[in-house]
Amino acid sequence: MNLVDSSGWLEYLADGKNAKFFASAIENTDELIVSVVNIFEIYKKVLKEKDENSAIQVIGLMQQAKVIDISPSIAIEAAKYSYQYKIPMADSLIYATAKMNDAVVWTQDVDFKNLDGVKYIRKNS
């Protein structure tokens, strides 16, 4: 299973320099999970930069994968990861969601760079 972090979704949607890195994970929806945290972050960003209709369309694309809600067990694991690795709440929730679903995190967010089970690519400016 794969989970693409919000930075990867945004790169893919913008057809950025690293878009191809994320394409294989995003386009294989049978092996893709999405955290509700990603839905929040992507919806907010697209709403801010474009409009609500565009944001709804993007979320529709994301919902072709299996969406994972935040359960109490994910929240507790996320708190442990946040404390242990000194990563922000949203990143720890995404990481815990991936770990508890045997998924690899695909990202260009440096907060994930050295964590186990992560495919990281440096963001090109």
Backbone atoms as SQL, in Angstrom:
CREATE TABLE atoms (id INTEGER PRIMARY KEY, chain TEXT, resi INTEGER, resn TEXT, atom TEXT, x REAL, y REAL, z REAL);
INSERT INTO atoms VALUES
  (1, 'A', 1, 'MET', 'N', 0.845, -1.187, 0.000),
  (2, 'A', 1, 'MET', 'CA', 0.000, 0.000, 0.000),
  (3, 'A', 1, 'MET', 'C', 0.890, 1.249, 0.000),
  (4, 'A', 2, 'ASN', 'N', 0.310, 2.335, -0.493),
  (5, 'A', 2, 'ASN', 'CA', 1.010, 3.613, -0.567),
  (6, 'A', 2, 'ASN', 'C', 0.128, 4.713, 0.001),
  (7, 'A', 3, 'LEU', 'N', 0.769, 5.706, 0.576),
  (8, 'A', 3, 'LEU', 'CA', 0.100, 6.922, 1.030),
  (9, 'A', 3, 'LEU', 'C', 0.962, 8.090, 0.558),
  (10, 'A', 4, 'VAL', 'N', 0.396, 8.945, -0.262),
  (11, 'A', 4, 'VAL', 'CA', 1.127, 10.107, -0.765),
  (12, 'A', 4, 'VAL', 'C', 0.821, 11.287, 0.141),
  (13, 'A', 5, 'ASP', 'N', 1.864, 11.872, 0.682),
  (14, 'A', 5, 'ASP', 'CA', 1.737, 13.044, 1.534),
  (15, 'A', 5, 'ASP', 'C', 1.199, 14.223, 0.713),
  (16, 'A', 6, 'SER', 'N', 0.656, 15.200, 1.390),
  (17, 'A', 6, 'SER', 'CA', 0.079, 16.365, 0.715),
  (18, 'A', 6, 'SER', 'C', 1.076, 17.055, -0.208),
  (19, 'A', 7, 'SER', 'N', 2.342, 17.096, 0.187),
  (20, 'A', 7, 'SER', 'CA', 3.349, 17.726, -0.678),
  (21, 'A', 7, 'SER', 'C', 3.456, 16.984, -2.004),
  (22, 'A', 8, 'GLY', 'N', 3.293, 15.688, -1.977),
  (23, 'A', 8, 'GLY', 'CA', 3.328, 14.887, -3.202),
  (24, 'A', 8, 'GLY', 'C', 2.096, 15.085, -4.057),
  (25, 'A', 9, 'TRP', 'N', 0.939, 15.143, -3.416),
  (26, 'A', 9, 'TRP', 'CA', -0.299, 15.416, -4.160),
  (27, 'A', 9, 'TRP', 'C', -0.221, 16.765, -4.863),
  (28, 'A', 10, 'LEU', 'N', 0.238, 17.772, -4.140),
  (29, 'A', 10, 'LEU', 'CA', 0.320, 19.117, -4.730),
  (30, 'A', 10, 'LEU', 'C', 1.316, 19.150, -5.888),
  (31, 'A', 11, 'GLU', 'N', 2.425, 18.451, -5.744),
  (32, 'A', 11, 'GLU', 'CA', 3.427, 18.382, -6.810),
  (33, 'A', 11, 'GLU', 'C', 2.840, 17.692, -8.048),
  (34, 'A', 12, 'TYR', 'N', 2.137, 16.613, -7.829),
  (35, 'A', 12, 'TYR', 'CA', 1.504, 15.858, -8.917),
  (36, 'A', 12, 'TYR', 'C', 0.437, 16.710, -9.612),
  (37, 'A', 13, 'LEU', 'N', -0.413, 17.341, -8.834),
  (38, 'A', 13, 'LEU', 'CA', -1.505, 18.139, -9.396),
  (39, 'A', 13, 'LEU', 'C', -0.994, 19.346, -10.174),
  (40, 'A', 14, 'ALA', 'N', 0.130, 19.903, -9.735),
  (41, 'A', 14, 'ALA', 'CA', 0.713, 21.068, -10.411),
  (42, 'A', 14, 'ALA', 'C', 1.628, 20.658, -11.560),
  (43, 'A', 15, 'ASP', 'N', 1.797, 19.347, -11.751),
  (44, 'A', 15, 'ASP', 'CA', 2.718, 18.816, -12.760),
  (45, 'A', 15, 'ASP', 'C', 4.112, 19.413, -12.578),
  (46, 'A', 16, 'GLY', 'N', 4.538, 19.416, -11.311),
  (47, 'A', 16, 'GLY', 'CA', 5.850, 19.956, -10.969),
  (48, 'A', 16, 'GLY', 'C', 6.977, 19.026, -11.384),
  (49, 'A', 17, 'LYS', 'N', 8.194, 19.435, -11.071),
  (50, 'A', 17, 'LYS', 'CA', 9.386, 18.690, -11.483),
  (51, 'A', 17, 'LYS', 'C', 9.430, 17.275, -10.917),
  (52, 'A', 18, 'ASN', 'N', 8.825, 17.056, -9.746),
  (53, 'A', 18, 'ASN', 'CA', 8.815, 15.731, -9.133),
  (54, 'A', 18, 'ASN', 'C', 7.505, 14.973, -9.358),
  (55, 'A', 19, 'ALA', 'N', 6.638, 15.471, -10.223),
  (56, 'A', 19, 'ALA', 'CA', 5.323, 14.856, -10.434),
  (57, 'A', 19, 'ALA', 'C', 5.422, 13.386, -10.836),
  (58, 'A', 20, 'LYS', 'N', 6.374, 13.052, -11.687),
  (59, 'A', 20, 'LYS', 'CA', 6.512, 11.664, -12.151),
  (60, 'A', 20, 'LYS', 'C', 6.868, 10.722, -11.004),
  (61, 'A', 21, 'PHE', 'N', 7.611, 11.220, -10.025),
  (62, 'A', 21, 'PHE', 'CA', 7.966, 10.415, -8.859),
  (63, 'A', 21, 'PHE', 'C', 6.706, 9.935, -8.136),
  (64, 'A', 22, 'PHE', 'N', 5.703, 10.802, -8.045),
  (65, 'A', 22, 'PHE', 'CA', 4.475, 10.495, -7.314),
  (66, 'A', 22, 'PHE', 'C', 3.411, 9.822, -8.178),
  (67, 'A', 23, 'ALA', 'N', 3.540, 9.910, -9.481),
  (68, 'A', 23, 'ALA', 'CA', 2.498, 9.426, -10.396),
  (69, 'A', 23, 'ALA', 'C', 2.197, 7.940, -10.200),
  (70, 'A', 24, 'SER', 'N', 3.218, 7.112, -10.082),
  (71, 'A', 24, 'SER', 'CA', 2.966, 5.672, -9.975),
  (72, 'A', 24, 'SER', 'C', 2.145, 5.332, -8.733),
  (73, 'A', 25, 'ALA', 'N', 2.402, 6.003, -7.631),
  (74, 'A', 25, 'ALA', 'CA', 1.645, 5.743, -6.400),
  (75, 'A', 25, 'ALA', 'C', 0.228, 6.293, -6.503),
  (76, 'A', 26, 'ILE', 'N', 0.072, 7.501, -7.009),
  (77, 'A', 26, 'ILE', 'CA', -1.250, 8.139, -7.092),
  (78, 'A', 26, 'ILE', 'C', -2.147, 7.446, -8.102),
  (79, 'A', 27, 'GLU', 'N', -1.588, 7.051, -9.208),
  (80, 'A', 27, 'GLU', 'CA', -2.405, 6.479, -10.284),
  (81, 'A', 27, 'GLU', 'C', -2.777, 5.019, -10.041),
  (82, 'A', 28, 'ASN', 'N', -2.133, 4.356, -9.101),
  (83, 'A', 28, 'ASN', 'CA', -2.489, 2.979, -8.747),
  (84, 'A', 28, 'ASN', 'C', -3.434, 3.017, -7.546),
  (85, 'A', 29, 'THR', 'N', -4.682, 3.398, -7.801),
  (86, 'A', 29, 'THR', 'CA', -5.638, 3.630, -6.715),
  (87, 'A', 29, 'THR', 'C', -5.987, 2.359, -5.930),
  (88, 'A', 30, 'ASP', 'N', -5.782, 1.186, -6.523),
  (89, 'A', 30, 'ASP', 'CA', -6.047, -0.055, -5.792),
  (90, 'A', 30, 'ASP', 'C', -5.066, -0.258, -4.644),
  (91, 'A', 31, 'GLU', 'N', -3.904, 0.362, -4.727),
  (92, 'A', 31, 'GLU', 'CA', -2.864, 0.231, -3.702),
  (93, 'A', 31, 'GLU', 'C', -2.637, 1.543, -2.944),
  (94, 'A', 32, 'LEU', 'N', -3.588, 2.469, -3.063),
  (95, 'A', 32, 'LEU', 'CA', -3.416, 3.805, -2.490),
  (96, 'A', 32, 'LEU', 'C', -4.401, 4.045, -1.361),
  (97, 'A', 33, 'ILE', 'N', -3.884, 4.576, -0.247),
  (98, 'A', 33, 'ILE', 'CA', -4.750, 5.054, 0.827),
  (99, 'A', 33, 'ILE', 'C', -4.528, 6.557, 0.969),
  (100, 'A', 34, 'VAL', 'N', -5.538, 7.219, 1.499),
  (101, 'A', 34, 'VAL', 'CA', -5.495, 8.668, 1.696),
  (102, 'A', 34, 'VAL', 'C', -5.943, 8.952, 3.121),
  (103, 'A', 35, 'SER', 'N', -5.163, 9.718, 3.832),
  (104, 'A', 35, 'SER', 'CA', -5.546, 10.154, 5.173),
  (105, 'A', 35, 'SER', 'C', -6.520, 11.325, 5.062),
  (106, 'A', 36, 'VAL', 'N', -7.463, 11.392, 5.991),
  (107, 'A', 36, 'VAL', 'CA', -8.369, 12.546, 6.000),
  (108, 'A', 36, 'VAL', 'C', -7.585, 13.844, 6.214),
  (109, 'A', 37, 'VAL', 'N', -6.413, 13.751, 6.812),
  (110, 'A', 37, 'VAL', 'CA', -5.563, 14.936, 6.981),
  (111, 'A', 37, 'VAL', 'C', -5.128, 15.455, 5.609),
  (112, 'A', 38, 'ASN', 'N', -4.803, 14.537, 4.689),
  (113, 'A', 38, 'ASN', 'CA', -4.447, 14.949, 3.332),
  (114, 'A', 38, 'ASN', 'C', -5.623, 15.643, 2.650),
  (115, 'A', 39, 'ILE', 'N', -6.820, 15.120, 2.849),
  (116, 'A', 39, 'ILE', 'CA', -8.004, 15.741, 2.249),
  (117, 'A', 39, 'ILE', 'C', -8.157, 17.169, 2.761),
  (118, 'A', 40, 'PHE', 'N', -8.006, 17.351, 4.061),
  (119, 'A', 40, 'PHE', 'CA', -8.077, 18.691, 4.654),
  (120, 'A', 40, 'PHE', 'C', -7.043, 19.629, 4.024),
  (121, 'A', 41, 'GLU', 'N', -5.786, 19.183, 4.018),
  (122, 'A', 41, 'GLU', 'CA', -4.702, 20.055, 3.538),
  (123, 'A', 41, 'GLU', 'C', -4.853, 20.394, 2.051),
  (124, 'A', 42, 'ILE', 'N', -5.195, 19.406, 1.240),
  (125, 'A', 42, 'ILE', 'CA', -5.315, 19.638, -0.200),
  (126, 'A', 42, 'ILE', 'C', -6.524, 20.507, -0.501),
  (127, 'A', 43, 'TYR', 'N', -7.652, 20.220, 0.123),
  (128, 'A', 43, 'TYR', 'CA', -8.859, 21.035, -0.101),
  (129, 'A', 43, 'TYR', 'C', -8.584, 22.494, 0.240),
  (130, 'A', 44, 'LYS', 'N', -7.979, 22.731, 1.388),
  (131, 'A', 44, 'LYS', 'CA', -7.688, 24.098, 1.832),
  (132, 'A', 44, 'LYS', 'C', -6.759, 24.821, 0.852),
  (133, 'A', 45, 'LYS', 'N', -5.708, 24.127, 0.410),
  (134, 'A', 45, 'LYS', 'CA', -4.726, 24.734, -0.501),
  (135, 'A', 45, 'LYS', 'C', -5.347, 25.055, -1.866),
  (136, 'A', 46, 'VAL', 'N', -6.101, 24.117, -2.425),
  (137, 'A', 46, 'VAL', 'CA', -6.722, 24.344, -3.734),
  (138, 'A', 46, 'VAL', 'C', -7.810, 25.417, -3.627),
  (139, 'A', 47, 'LEU', 'N', -8.564, 25.414, -2.552),
  (140, 'A', 47, 'LEU', 'CA', -9.571, 26.445, -2.323),
  (141, 'A', 47, 'LEU', 'C', -8.924, 27.827, -2.278),
  (142, 'A', 48, 'LYS', 'N', -7.801, 27.929, -1.597),
  (143, 'A', 48, 'LYS', 'CA', -7.080, 29.200, -1.463),
  (144, 'A', 48, 'LYS', 'C', -6.505, 29.670, -2.802),
  (145, 'A', 49, 'GLU', 'N', -5.922, 28.734, -3.566),
  (146, 'A', 49, 'GLU', 'CA', -5.220, 29.112, -4.793),
  (147, 'A', 49, 'GLU', 'C', -6.104, 29.127, -6.038),
  (148, 'A', 50, 'LYS', 'N', -7.218, 28.400, -6.002),
  (149, 'A', 50, 'LYS', 'CA', -8.113, 28.364, -7.171),
  (150, 'A', 50, 'LYS', 'C', -9.522, 28.716, -6.745),
  (151, 'A', 51, 'ASP', 'N', -10.381, 27.701, -6.564),
  (152, 'A', 51, 'ASP', 'CA', -11.767, 27.933, -6.165),
  (153, 'A', 51, 'ASP', 'C', -12.359, 26.656, -5.591),
  (154, 'A', 52, 'GLU', 'N', -13.580, 26.763, -5.081),
  (155, 'A', 52, 'GLU', 'CA', -14.201, 25.615, -4.433),
  (156, 'A', 52, 'GLU', 'C', -14.481, 24.476, -5.407),
  (157, 'A', 53, 'ASN', 'N', -14.899, 24.806, -6.619),
  (158, 'A', 53, 'ASN', 'CA', -15.167, 23.766, -7.602),
  (159, 'A', 53, 'ASN', 'C', -13.912, 22.941, -7.896),
  (160, 'A', 54, 'SER', 'N', -12.778, 23.611, -8.046),
  (161, 'A', 54, 'SER', 'CA', -11.512, 22.912, -8.282),
  (162, 'A', 54, 'SER', 'C', -11.151, 22.038, -7.086),
  (163, 'A', 55, 'ALA', 'N', -11.370, 22.561, -5.892),
  (164, 'A', 55, 'ALA', 'CA', -11.061, 21.812, -4.675),
  (165, 'A', 55, 'ALA', 'C', -11.918, 20.552, -4.592),
  (166, 'A', 56, 'ILE', 'N', -13.192, 20.668, -4.915),
  (167, 'A', 56, 'ILE', 'CA', -14.096, 19.516, -4.888),
  (168, 'A', 56, 'ILE', 'C', -13.661, 18.472, -5.911),
  (169, 'A', 57, 'GLN', 'N', -13.239, 18.909, -7.077),
  (170, 'A', 57, 'GLN', 'CA', -12.782, 17.986, -8.118),
  (171, 'A', 57, 'GLN', 'C', -11.540, 17.209, -7.660),
  (172, 'A', 58, 'VAL', 'N', -10.613, 17.907, -7.042),
  (173, 'A', 58, 'VAL', 'CA', -9.393, 17.259, -6.561),
  (174, 'A', 58, 'VAL', 'C', -9.726, 16.232, -5.474),
  (175, 'A', 59, 'ILE', 'N', -10.614, 16.585, -4.569),
  (176, 'A', 59, 'ILE', 'CA', -10.992, 15.656, -3.504),
  (177, 'A', 59, 'ILE', 'C', -11.692, 14.426, -4.100),
  (178, 'A', 60, 'GLY', 'N', -12.473, 14.629, -5.146),
  (179, 'A', 60, 'GLY', 'CA', -13.087, 13.500, -5.842),
  (180, 'A', 60, 'GLY', 'C', -12.037, 12.544, -6.380),
  (181, 'A', 61, 'LEU', 'N', -10.966, 13.100, -6.931),
  (182, 'A', 61, 'LEU', 'CA', -9.852, 12.284, -7.421),
  (183, 'A', 61, 'LEU', 'C', -9.219, 11.505, -6.263),
  (184, 'A', 62, 'MET', 'N', -8.995, 12.179, -5.157),
  (185, 'A', 62, 'MET', 'CA', -8.370, 11.534, -3.998),
  (186, 'A', 62, 'MET', 'C', -9.242, 10.415, -3.443),
  (187, 'A', 63, 'GLN', 'N', -10.556, 10.593, -3.515),
  (188, 'A', 63, 'GLN', 'CA', -11.473, 9.610, -2.943),
  (189, 'A', 63, 'GLN', 'C', -11.619, 8.360, -3.808),
  (190, 'A', 64, 'GLN', 'N', -10.926, 8.312, -4.933),
  (191, 'A', 64, 'GLN', 'CA', -10.880, 7.068, -5.708),
  (192, 'A', 64, 'GLN', 'C', -10.049, 6.017, -4.973),
  (193, 'A', 65, 'ALA', 'N', -9.196, 6.485, -4.080),
  (194, 'A', 65, 'ALA', 'CA', -8.409, 5.591, -3.218),
  (195, 'A', 65, 'ALA', 'C', -9.227, 5.293, -1.957),
  (196, 'A', 66, 'LYS', 'N', -8.668, 4.475, -1.080),
  (197, 'A', 66, 'LYS', 'CA', -9.327, 4.182, 0.187),
  (198, 'A', 66, 'LYS', 'C', -8.994, 5.283, 1.182),
  (199, 'A', 67, 'VAL', 'N', -10.002, 5.968, 1.676),
  (200, 'A', 67, 'VAL', 'CA', -9.812, 7.050, 2.635),
  (201, 'A', 67, 'VAL', 'C', -9.821, 6.477, 4.048),
  (202, 'A', 68, 'ILE', 'N', -8.826, 6.859, 4.832),
  (203, 'A', 68, 'ILE', 'CA', -8.671, 6.365, 6.202),
  (204, 'A', 68, 'ILE', 'C', -8.968, 7.506, 7.181),
  (205, 'A', 69, 'ASP', 'N', -9.955, 7.272, 8.034),
  (206, 'A', 69, 'ASP', 'CA', -10.295, 8.241, 9.076),
  (207, 'A', 69, 'ASP', 'C', -9.285, 8.165, 10.216),
  (208, 'A', 70, 'ILE', 'N', -9.290, 9.201, 11.029),
  (209, 'A', 70, 'ILE', 'CA', -8.425, 9.203, 12.214),
  (210, 'A', 70, 'ILE', 'C', -9.173, 8.495, 13.344),
  (211, 'A', 71, 'SER', 'N', -8.647, 7.361, 13.725),
  (212, 'A', 71, 'SER', 'CA', -9.217, 6.592, 14.832),
  (213, 'A', 71, 'SER', 'C', -8.446, 6.934, 16.105),
  (214, 'A', 72, 'PRO', 'N', -9.001, 6.548, 17.257),
  (215, 'A', 72, 'PRO', 'CA', -8.237, 6.765, 18.489),
  (216, 'A', 72, 'PRO', 'C', -6.857, 6.094, 18.449),
  (217, 'A', 73, 'SER', 'N', -6.756, 4.902, 17.867),
  (218, 'A', 73, 'SER', 'CA', -5.458, 4.227, 17.827),
  (219, 'A', 73, 'SER', 'C', -4.474, 4.964, 16.920),
  (220, 'A', 74, 'ILE', 'N', -4.956, 5.519, 15.811),
  (221, 'A', 74, 'ILE', 'CA', -4.077, 6.326, 14.946),
  (222, 'A', 74, 'ILE', 'C', -3.639, 7.580, 15.692),
  (223, 'A', 75, 'ALA', 'N', -4.559, 8.207, 16.405),
  (224, 'A', 75, 'ALA', 'CA', -4.222, 9.424, 17.158),
  (225, 'A', 75, 'ALA', 'C', -3.153, 9.158, 18.210),
  (226, 'A', 76, 'ILE', 'N', -3.269, 8.035, 18.911),
  (227, 'A', 76, 'ILE', 'CA', -2.289, 7.691, 19.946),
  (228, 'A', 76, 'ILE', 'C', -0.924, 7.399, 19.329),
  (229, 'A', 77, 'GLU', 'N', -0.903, 6.609, 18.253),
  (230, 'A', 77, 'GLU', 'CA', 0.368, 6.339, 17.565),
  (231, 'A', 77, 'GLU', 'C', 0.980, 7.630, 17.035),
  (232, 'A', 78, 'ALA', 'N', 0.148, 8.496, 16.488),
  (233, 'A', 78, 'ALA', 'CA', 0.635, 9.772, 15.956),
  (234, 'A', 78, 'ALA', 'C', 1.276, 10.611, 17.058),
  (235, 'A', 79, 'ALA', 'N', 0.672, 10.618, 18.217),
  (236, 'A', 79, 'ALA', 'CA', 1.241, 11.370, 19.343),
  (237, 'A', 79, 'ALA', 'C', 2.627, 10.826, 19.704),
  (238, 'A', 80, 'LYS', 'N', 2.756, 9.501, 19.680),
  (239, 'A', 80, 'LYS', 'CA', 4.055, 8.886, 19.963),
  (240, 'A', 80, 'LYS', 'C', 5.086, 9.288, 18.910),
  (241, 'A', 81, 'TYR', 'N', 4.693, 9.233, 17.638),
  (242, 'A', 81, 'TYR', 'CA', 5.623, 9.611, 16.563),
  (243, 'A', 81, 'TYR', 'C', 5.983, 11.092, 16.643),
  (244, 'A', 82, 'SER', 'N', 5.013, 11.918, 16.953),
  (245, 'A', 82, 'SER', 'CA', 5.269, 13.351, 17.062),
  (246, 'A', 82, 'SER', 'C', 6.288, 13.626, 18.160),
  (247, 'A', 83, 'TYR', 'N', 6.112, 12.957, 19.289),
  (248, 'A', 83, 'TYR', 'CA', 7.032, 13.116, 20.404),
  (249, 'A', 83, 'TYR', 'C', 8.413, 12.548, 20.072),
  (250, 'A', 84, 'GLN', 'N', 8.435, 11.332, 19.540),
  (251, 'A', 84, 'GLN', 'CA', 9.698, 10.641, 19.274),
  (252, 'A', 84, 'GLN', 'C', 10.520, 11.317, 18.186),
  (253, 'A', 85, 'TYR', 'N', 9.871, 11.695, 17.092),
  (254, 'A', 85, 'TYR', 'CA', 10.593, 12.222, 15.931),
  (255, 'A', 85, 'TYR', 'C', 10.527, 13.746, 15.811),
  (256, 'A', 86, 'LYS', 'N', 9.830, 14.385, 16.740),
  (257, 'A', 86, 'LYS', 'CA', 9.708, 15.856, 16.735),
  (258, 'A', 86, 'LYS', 'C', 9.104, 16.363, 15.416),
  (259, 'A', 87, 'ILE', 'N', 8.031, 15.686, 14.970),
  (260, 'A', 87, 'ILE', 'CA', 7.355, 16.107, 13.736),
  (261, 'A', 87, 'ILE', 'C', 5.999, 16.706, 14.083),
  (262, 'A', 88, 'PRO', 'N', 5.501, 17.614, 13.237),
  (263, 'A', 88, 'PRO', 'CA', 4.216, 18.274, 13.502),
  (264, 'A', 88, 'PRO', 'C', 3.047, 17.286, 13.565),
  (265, 'A', 89, 'MET', 'N', 1.952, 17.746, 14.152),
  (266, 'A', 89, 'MET', 'CA', 0.771, 16.903, 14.334),
  (267, 'A', 89, 'MET', 'C', 0.273, 16.316, 13.014),
  (268, 'A', 90, 'ALA', 'N', 0.086, 17.147, 11.995),
  (269, 'A', 90, 'ALA', 'CA', -0.449, 16.645, 10.728),
  (270, 'A', 90, 'ALA', 'C', 0.455, 15.564, 10.141),
  (271, 'A', 91, 'ASP', 'N', 1.750, 15.802, 10.148),
  (272, 'A', 91, 'ASP', 'CA', 2.695, 14.811, 9.613),
  (273, 'A', 91, 'ASP', 'C', 2.664, 13.526, 10.437),
  (274, 'A', 92, 'SER', 'N', 2.565, 13.641, 11.739),
  (275, 'A', 92, 'SER', 'CA', 2.537, 12.445, 12.578),
  (276, 'A', 92, 'SER', 'C', 1.252, 11.647, 12.358),
  (277, 'A', 93, 'LEU', 'N', 0.132, 12.329, 12.127),
  (278, 'A', 93, 'LEU', 'CA', -1.121, 11.625, 11.824),
  (279, 'A', 93, 'LEU', 'C', -1.032, 10.897, 10.481),
  (280, 'A', 94, 'ILE', 'N', -0.434, 11.538, 9.505),
  (281, 'A', 94, 'ILE', 'CA', -0.249, 10.912, 8.194),
  (282, 'A', 94, 'ILE', 'C', 0.682, 9.708, 8.322),
  (283, 'A', 95, 'TYR', 'N', 1.771, 9.877, 9.045),
  (284, 'A', 95, 'TYR', 'CA', 2.736, 8.793, 9.225),
  (285, 'A', 95, 'TYR', 'C', 2.110, 7.613, 9.968),
  (286, 'A', 96, 'ALA', 'N', 1.373, 7.893, 11.026),
  (287, 'A', 96, 'ALA', 'CA', 0.715, 6.825, 11.790),
  (288, 'A', 96, 'ALA', 'C', -0.322, 6.107, 10.926),
  (289, 'A', 97, 'THR', 'N', -1.047, 6.840, 10.122),
  (290, 'A', 97, 'THR', 'CA', -2.032, 6.236, 9.215),
  (291, 'A', 97, 'THR', 'C', -1.337, 5.260, 8.275),
  (292, 'A', 98, 'ALA', 'N', -0.215, 5.680, 7.726),
  (293, 'A', 98, 'ALA', 'CA', 0.535, 4.810, 6.817),
  (294, 'A', 98, 'ALA', 'C', 1.048, 3.577, 7.558),
  (295, 'A', 99, 'LYS', 'N', 1.690, 3.778, 8.683),
  (296, 'A', 99, 'LYS', 'CA', 2.289, 2.653, 9.419),
  (297, 'A', 99, 'LYS', 'C', 1.231, 1.624, 9.828),
  (298, 'A', 100, 'MET', 'N', 0.080, 2.100, 10.269),
  (299, 'A', 100, 'MET', 'CA', -0.954, 1.191, 10.750),
  (300, 'A', 100, 'MET', 'C', -1.699, 0.499, 9.603),
  (301, 'A', 101, 'ASN', 'N', -1.427, 0.921, 8.379),
  (302, 'A', 101, 'ASN', 'CA', -2.039, 0.295, 7.210),
  (303, 'A', 101, 'ASN', 'C', -0.991, -0.323, 6.293),
  (304, 'A', 102, 'ASP', 'N', 0.196, -0.558, 6.836),
  (305, 'A', 102, 'ASP', 'CA', 1.304, -1.157, 6.079),
  (306, 'A', 102, 'ASP', 'C', 1.537, -0.454, 4.748),
  (307, 'A', 103, 'ALA', 'N', 1.541, 0.865, 4.802),
  (308, 'A', 103, 'ALA', 'CA', 1.730, 1.671, 3.595),
  (309, 'A', 103, 'ALA', 'C', 3.052, 2.421, 3.645),
  (310, 'A', 104, 'VAL', 'N', 3.583, 2.673, 2.471),
  (311, 'A', 104, 'VAL', 'CA', 4.780, 3.489, 2.301),
  (312, 'A', 104, 'VAL', 'C', 4.329, 4.934, 2.110),
  (313, 'A', 105, 'VAL', 'N', 4.989, 5.856, 2.792),
  (314, 'A', 105, 'VAL', 'CA', 4.707, 7.285, 2.616),
  (315, 'A', 105, 'VAL', 'C', 5.586, 7.820, 1.486),
  (316, 'A', 106, 'TRP', 'N', 4.964, 8.445, 0.502),
  (317, 'A', 106, 'TRP', 'CA', 5.669, 9.099, -0.607),
  (318, 'A', 106, 'TRP', 'C', 5.607, 10.596, -0.348),
  (319, 'A', 107, 'THR', 'N', 6.768, 11.259, -0.329),
  (320, 'A', 107, 'THR', 'CA', 6.771, 12.661, 0.070),
  (321, 'A', 107, 'THR', 'C', 7.991, 13.408, -0.424),
  (322, 'A', 108, 'GLN', 'N', 7.875, 14.729, -0.392),
  (323, 'A', 108, 'GLN', 'CA', 9.025, 15.608, -0.561),
  (324, 'A', 108, 'GLN', 'C', 9.106, 16.565, 0.630),
  (325, 'A', 109, 'ASP', 'N', 8.396, 16.205, 1.697),
  (326, 'A', 109, 'ASP', 'CA', 8.414, 16.967, 2.946),
  (327, 'A', 109, 'ASP', 'C', 9.590, 16.474, 3.787),
  (328, 'A', 110, 'VAL', 'N', 10.512, 17.361, 4.088),
  (329, 'A', 110, 'VAL', 'CA', 11.737, 17.001, 4.797),
  (330, 'A', 110, 'VAL', 'C', 11.469, 16.424, 6.197),
  (331, 'A', 111, 'ASP', 'N', 10.304, 16.709, 6.782),
  (332, 'A', 111, 'ASP', 'CA', 9.979, 16.151, 8.100),
  (333, 'A', 111, 'ASP', 'C', 9.964, 14.625, 8.088),
  (334, 'A', 112, 'PHE', 'N', 9.695, 14.031, 6.931),
  (335, 'A', 112, 'PHE', 'CA', 9.628, 12.578, 6.807),
  (336, 'A', 112, 'PHE', 'C', 10.945, 11.946, 6.361),
  (337, 'A', 113, 'LYS', 'N', 11.896, 12.759, 5.979),
  (338, 'A', 113, 'LYS', 'CA', 13.092, 12.317, 5.257),
  (339, 'A', 113, 'LYS', 'C', 13.757, 11.062, 5.811),
  (340, 'A', 114, 'ASN', 'N', 13.990, 10.983, 7.085),
  (341, 'A', 114, 'ASN', 'CA', 14.758, 9.880, 7.662),
  (342, 'A', 114, 'ASN', 'C', 13.916, 8.842, 8.393),
  (343, 'A', 115, 'LEU', 'N', 12.604, 8.869, 8.171),
  (344, 'A', 115, 'LEU', 'CA', 11.736, 7.908, 8.848),
  (345, 'A', 115, 'LEU', 'C', 11.637, 6.605, 8.065),
  (346, 'A', 116, 'ASP', 'N', 11.464, 5.522, 8.788),
  (347, 'A', 116, 'ASP', 'CA', 11.318, 4.203, 8.187),
  (348, 'A', 116, 'ASP', 'C', 10.010, 4.130, 7.395),
  (349, 'A', 117, 'GLY', 'N', 10.064, 3.481, 6.224),
  (350, 'A', 117, 'GLY', 'CA', 8.860, 3.299, 5.427),
  (351, 'A', 117, 'GLY', 'C', 8.479, 4.518, 4.621),
  (352, 'A', 118, 'VAL', 'N', 9.467, 5.334, 4.270),
  (353, 'A', 118, 'VAL', 'CA', 9.222, 6.573, 3.530),
  (354, 'A', 118, 'VAL', 'C', 10.041, 6.587, 2.243),
  (355, 'A', 119, 'LYS', 'N', 9.384, 6.974, 1.154),
  (356, 'A', 119, 'LYS', 'CA', 10.092, 7.237, -0.103),
  (357, 'A', 119, 'LYS', 'C', 10.118, 8.752, -0.248),
  (358, 'A', 120, 'TYR', 'N', 11.298, 9.310, -0.043),
  (359, 'A', 120, 'TYR', 'CA', 11.483, 10.760, -0.016),
  (360, 'A', 120, 'TYR', 'C', 12.249, 11.196, -1.270),
  (361, 'A', 121, 'ILE', 'N', 11.798, 12.300, -1.835),
  (362, 'A', 121, 'ILE', 'CA', 12.535, 12.949, -2.917),
  (363, 'A', 121, 'ILE', 'C', 12.667, 14.425, -2.539),
  (364, 'A', 122, 'ARG', 'N', 13.846, 14.962, -2.766),
  (365, 'A', 122, 'ARG', 'CA', 14.100, 16.366, -2.431),
  (366, 'A', 122, 'ARG', 'C', 13.263, 17.261, -3.330),
  (367, 'A', 123, 'LYS', 'N', 12.627, 18.260, -2.728),
  (368, 'A', 123, 'LYS', 'CA', 11.790, 19.184, -3.483),
  (369, 'A', 123, 'LYS', 'C', 12.667, 20.059, -4.384),
  (370, 'A', 124, 'ASN', 'N', 12.301, 20.108, -5.653),
  (371, 'A', 124, 'ASN', 'CA', 12.991, 20.995, -6.592),
  (372, 'A', 124, 'ASN', 'C', 12.264, 22.324, -6.644),
  (373, 'A', 125, 'SER', 'N', 12.982, 23.379, -6.483),
  (374, 'A', 125, 'SER', 'CA', 12.352, 24.712, -6.501),
  (375, 'A', 125, 'SER', 'C', 12.216, 25.241, -7.904);
